[in-house]
Amino acid sequence: MQQSFDDVRRQIRIALIAIVVILPVGIVGFMVLENRNFLDALWLTITTLTTIGYGDIVAKTEVGRIFTLMLIIFGLGTFAFAAQAAVALLVSPTLREIRQKRRAAKAISKLANHYIVCGSGELVTKTVDSLFESAQARKLHQETELYQPLDTVLDNLLGDDDEGNYVKLRKLIRQAYLACANLILRRQSILDVVVVVTTDHDYANELRDNGLLVIEGDPTQDET
């Protein structure tokens, strides 16, 4: 079962607290058990926790070595726990939804001469589907126009595409060409000037995943 966003945040807080506790414990432990000064104790603690182990400063007493082993075990366990929680947070659907909402809010604030579709239901679904179809058709048309000069050059260099000359190489070149073009060109579609306002949370997430700008809220309320 996927962890909740609150559970992951709690795990990260626990990991941070543990790291804050382990670091001074290690420093004090080496200062007391190994009779080290602060800088040497800090160096030994950091190299122990990160498992770098340069070997220039090491624990020499039996008690110090036992303490080092315990520090390694607890330190690695804490960092592994923190890493797992951080990864879970980064891939969390809730965090992804928050990022999508922020991007949408930023984009919506810059809109002018845009269209607003309110509500949910069959009529709204058909309207949105029609917008998606229109945007996809425009995208294909733009890509065809974009590829035309490239295809002419490739035909001259590699032979006619219809005869199956260097099909795989052509595909790779076209993909690279499109990727570069997308970085340079800003091709607007109808989806960039349409905002959907709906109270249906699941429907809103579905639309966001498809690149549509969405505001969750009651369209009859002024604050929305």
QUISUL-V662832 format. One record per residue. N is the residue number from 1. RES is the residue in one letter. PHI is phi in degrees with one decimal (NA if undefined). OMEGA is omega in radians with two decimals (* if undefined). D_CENTER is the distance of its C-alpha to the mean C-alpha in Angstrom with 2 decimals. Layout:
BEGIN
((N & RES & PHI & OMEGA & D_CENTER) (N & RES & PHI & OMEGA & D_CENTER))
END
This chain:
BEGIN
((1 & M & NA & -3.08 & 20.92) (2 & Q & -71.8 & -3.13 & 17.39) (3 & Q & -68.6 & 3.09 & 17.29) (4 & S & -76.5 & -3.12 & 17.30) (5 & F & -61.7 & 3.14 & 15.05) (6 & D & -65.8 & 3.11 & 18.24) (7 & D & -62.3 & -3.14 & 19.05) (8 & V & -65.4 & 3.12 & 15.88) (9 & R & -63.1 & 3.11 & 16.47) (10 & R & -65.9 & 3.10 & 20.06) (11 & Q & -62.6 & 3.12 & 19.38) (12 & I & -65.4 & 3.10 & 17.50) (13 & R & -62.2 & 3.12 & 20.49) (14 & I & -62.0 & -3.13 & 22.89) (15 & A & -63.9 & 3.13 & 21.37) (16 & L & -64.9 & 3.10 & 21.52) (17 & I & -62.5 & 3.14 & 25.06) (18 & A & -62.4 & 3.12 & 26.04) (19 & I & -64.9 & 3.12 & 24.93) (20 & V & -62.7 & 3.14 & 26.85) (21 & V & -78.3 & -3.05 & 29.84) (22 & I & -64.0 & -3.08 & 29.87) (23 & L & -60.4 & 3.11 & 29.91) (24 & P & -66.7 & 3.09 & 33.10) (25 & V & -61.7 & 3.11 & 34.66) (26 & G & -63.3 & -3.13 & 34.34) (27 & I & -62.3 & -3.13 & 35.80) (28 & V & -63.0 & -3.13 & 38.67) (29 & G & -60.1 & 3.14 & 39.32) (30 & F & -70.9 & 3.09 & 39.83) (31 & M & -65.8 & -3.10 & 41.89) (32 & V & -81.8 & -3.03 & 44.17) (33 & L & -77.1 & -3.08 & 44.37) (34 & E & -108.7 & 3.13 & 44.35) (35 & N & 55.6 & -3.14 & 45.97) (36 & R & -96.0 & 2.99 & 43.27) (37 & N & -76.8 & -3.02 & 42.72) (38 & F & -59.9 & -3.07 & 39.49) (39 & L & -64.2 & 3.11 & 37.94) (40 & D & -64.5 & 3.14 & 38.86) (41 & A & -65.9 & 3.10 & 37.62) (42 & L & -64.2 & 3.12 & 34.24) (43 & W & -59.2 & -3.12 & 34.01) (44 & L & -65.6 & 3.12 & 35.05) (45 & T & -65.6 & -3.12 & 32.58) (46 & I & -63.6 & -3.13 & 29.57) (47 & T & -66.4 & 3.10 & 30.71) (48 & T & -73.0 & -3.11 & 31.37) (49 & L & -66.3 & -3.13 & 28.05) (50 & T & -88.9 & -3.14 & 26.11) (51 & T & 56.7 & 3.09 & 28.69) (52 & I & -72.2 & 3.05 & 29.49) (53 & G & 56.7 & 3.13 & 33.17) (54 & Y & -62.3 & 3.12 & 34.90) (55 & G & 91.0 & 3.12 & 38.22) (56 & D & -74.2 & 3.06 & 39.83) (57 & I & -127.4 & -3.10 & 39.84) (58 & V & -135.0 & 3.04 & 40.20) (59 & A & -74.5 & -3.05 & 41.56) (60 & K & -107.9 & -3.14 & 45.27) (61 & T & -88.4 & 3.13 & 46.66) (62 & E & -63.5 & 3.12 & 46.39) (63 & V & -64.0 & 3.13 & 44.96) (64 & G & -63.9 & 3.12 & 42.42) (65 & R & -68.3 & 3.08 & 41.28) (66 & I & -62.3 & 3.11 & 40.94) (67 & F & -61.8 & 3.12 & 38.91) (68 & T & -62.1 & 3.11 & 36.68) (69 & L & -60.5 & 3.13 & 36.14) (70 & M & -64.0 & -3.14 & 35.24) (71 & L & -65.2 & 3.11 & 32.84) (72 & I & -62.7 & -3.10 & 31.10) (73 & I & -61.7 & -3.11 & 30.85) (74 & F & -69.7 & -3.13 & 29.55) (75 & G & -65.6 & 3.13 & 27.31) (76 & L & -63.5 & 3.11 & 25.58) (77 & G & -61.7 & 3.14 & 25.31) (78 & T & -66.5 & -3.13 & 23.72) (79 & F & -66.8 & 3.09 & 21.15) (80 & A & -65.3 & 3.10 & 20.34) (81 & F & -62.7 & 3.13 & 20.06) (82 & A & -66.3 & 3.14 & 17.76) (83 & A & -64.4 & 3.12 & 15.48) (84 & Q & -62.5 & -3.14 & 15.47) (85 & A & -67.5 & 3.14 & 14.75) (86 & A & -64.9 & 3.12 & 11.84) (87 & V & -64.3 & 3.12 & 10.20) (88 & A & -61.3 & 3.12 & 11.29) (89 & L & -68.8 & -3.09 & 9.85) (90 & L & -65.2 & -3.12 & 6.20) (91 & V & -96.8 & -3.11 & 6.89) (92 & S & -64.0 & 3.08 & 9.32) (93 & P & -58.4 & 3.14 & 10.32) (94 & T & -65.4 & 3.12 & 11.69) (95 & L & -65.3 & 3.11 & 8.76) (96 & R & -62.2 & 3.12 & 7.15) (97 & E & -65.5 & 3.12 & 10.76) (98 & I & -62.8 & 3.12 & 11.17) (99 & R & -63.0 & 3.13 & 8.66) (100 & Q & -62.7 & -3.14 & 10.47) (101 & K & -64.4 & 3.14 & 13.70) (102 & R & -66.1 & 3.11 & 13.37) (103 & R & -62.8 & -3.14 & 12.72) (104 & A & -65.0 & -3.14 & 15.58) (105 & A & -62.4 & 3.12 & 17.79) (106 & K & -65.9 & -3.14 & 17.50) (107 & A & -67.3 & -3.12 & 18.34) (108 & I & -64.3 & -3.12 & 21.09) (109 & S & -64.2 & -3.12 & 22.66) (110 & K & -97.6 & -3.06 & 23.30) (111 & L & -72.0 & 3.00 & 24.82) (112 & A & -145.8 & -3.13 & 28.52) (113 & N & 55.6 & -3.09 & 30.79) (114 & H & -106.9 & -3.13 & 28.30) (115 & Y & -114.0 & -3.13 & 29.03) (116 & I & -120.2 & 3.07 & 28.35) (117 & V & -112.1 & -3.04 & 28.49) (118 & C & -109.8 & 2.98 & 29.27) (119 & G & 94.9 & 3.10 & 29.43) (120 & S & -151.4 & -3.10 & 28.82) (121 & G & 122.7 & -3.02 & 31.16) (122 & E & -62.9 & -3.10 & 32.70) (123 & L & -63.9 & 3.13 & 33.44) (124 & V & -65.0 & 3.14 & 29.97) (125 & T & -60.4 & 3.13 & 28.47) (126 & K & -64.8 & 3.12 & 30.93) (127 & T & -63.1 & -3.14 & 30.24) (128 & V & -66.1 & 3.11 & 26.47) (129 & D & -60.2 & 3.11 & 27.13) (130 & S & -64.4 & 3.10 & 29.53) (131 & L & -64.6 & 3.11 & 27.02) (132 & F & -61.4 & 3.14 & 24.54) (133 & E & -62.7 & 3.13 & 27.49) (134 & S & -64.3 & -3.14 & 28.58) (135 & A & -65.5 & 3.13 & 25.21) (136 & Q & -66.1 & 3.12 & 24.99) (137 & A & -63.9 & 3.11 & 28.59) (138 & R & -65.1 & 3.13 & 28.07) (139 & K & -62.2 & 3.13 & 25.10) (140 & L & -63.8 & 3.12 & 27.35) (141 & H & -64.8 & 3.13 & 30.19) (142 & Q & -64.5 & 3.13 & 28.27) (143 & E & -66.3 & 3.10 & 27.09) (144 & T & -62.1 & 3.11 & 30.71) (145 & E & -64.4 & -3.13 & 32.02) (146 & L & -67.7 & -3.09 & 29.50) (147 & Y & -77.9 & -3.01 & 30.53) (148 & Q & -54.4 & 3.13 & 34.27) (149 & P & -64.8 & 3.11 & 35.06) (150 & L & -66.5 & -3.13 & 32.99) (151 & D & -62.8 & 3.10 & 34.77) (152 & T & -63.1 & 3.12 & 38.08) (153 & V & -65.0 & -3.12 & 37.44) (154 & L & -65.8 & 3.10 & 36.30) (155 & D & -62.0 & 3.14 & 39.40) (156 & N & -69.7 & -3.08 & 41.59) (157 & L & -86.3 & -2.98 & 40.05) (158 & L & -109.7 & -3.07 & 39.35) (159 & G & 105.9 & -3.06 & 41.62) (160 & D & -64.3 & 3.13 & 41.36) (161 & D & -64.2 & -3.10 & 38.18) (162 & D & -65.0 & -3.14 & 40.37) (163 & E & -92.3 & 3.07 & 42.20) (164 & G & 77.9 & -3.13 & 39.13) (165 & N & -82.0 & 3.05 & 39.08) (166 & Y & 52.1 & -3.07 & 36.02) (167 & V & -63.1 & -3.11 & 33.78) (168 & K & -65.4 & 3.12 & 30.92) (169 & L & -63.7 & 3.09 & 31.13) (170 & R & -58.7 & -3.10 & 31.17) (171 & K & -61.7 & 3.13 & 28.03) (172 & L & -64.3 & 3.14 & 26.12) (173 & I & -64.6 & 3.14 & 27.58) (174 & R & -64.8 & 3.13 & 26.75) (175 & Q & -62.9 & 3.11 & 23.06) (176 & A & -64.8 & 3.13 & 22.90) (177 & Y & -63.6 & 3.14 & 24.97) (178 & L & -66.5 & 3.13 & 22.80) (179 & A & -61.6 & 3.11 & 19.59) (180 & C & -66.2 & -3.14 & 21.59) (181 & A & -64.4 & 3.14 & 23.09) (182 & N & -66.7 & 3.10 & 19.87) (183 & L & -72.7 & -3.06 & 18.93) (184 & I & -93.9 & -3.05 & 22.40) (185 & L & -92.1 & 3.04 & 23.35) (186 & R & -113.1 & -3.08 & 22.11) (187 & R & -96.1 & -3.09 & 23.42) (188 & Q & -85.6 & 3.05 & 23.69) (189 & S & -123.5 & 3.14 & 24.21) (190 & I & -60.7 & -3.13 & 25.76) (191 & L & -66.9 & -3.12 & 22.42) (192 & D & -76.2 & -3.10 & 21.66) (193 & V & -122.0 & 3.10 & 24.75) (194 & V & -119.8 & 3.09 & 24.71) (195 & V & -121.1 & 3.10 & 23.58) (196 & V & -103.0 & 3.09 & 24.02) (197 & V & -110.5 & -3.08 & 25.18) (198 & T & -147.7 & 3.07 & 25.35) (199 & T & -95.9 & -3.11 & 25.85) (200 & D & -83.3 & -3.05 & 24.50) (201 & H & -63.3 & -3.12 & 21.13) (202 & D & -64.1 & 3.13 & 20.43) (203 & Y & -65.2 & 3.11 & 21.60) (204 & A & -62.4 & 3.12 & 19.44) (205 & N & -63.8 & 3.12 & 16.22) (206 & E & -62.3 & 3.14 & 17.68) (207 & L & -68.0 & 3.11 & 18.39) (208 & R & -61.7 & 3.14 & 14.97) (209 & D & -61.7 & 3.14 & 13.56) (210 & N & -97.7 & 3.02 & 16.33) (211 & G & 87.0 & -3.13 & 15.57) (212 & L & -94.9 & 3.09 & 18.29) (213 & L & -81.2 & -3.03 & 18.60) (214 & V & -133.7 & 2.97 & 19.56) (215 & I & -117.6 & 3.09 & 21.28) (216 & E & -89.4 & 3.13 & 22.00) (217 & G & 162.2 & 3.14 & 25.53) (218 & D & -83.3 & -3.10 & 29.20) (219 & P & -64.7 & 3.13 & 30.24) (220 & T & -86.5 & -3.12 & 33.70) (221 & Q & -93.2 & -3.09 & 32.66) (222 & D & -63.6 & -3.09 & 32.91) (223 & E & -66.0 & 3.10 & 29.87) (224 & T & -71.2 & * & 27.64))
END
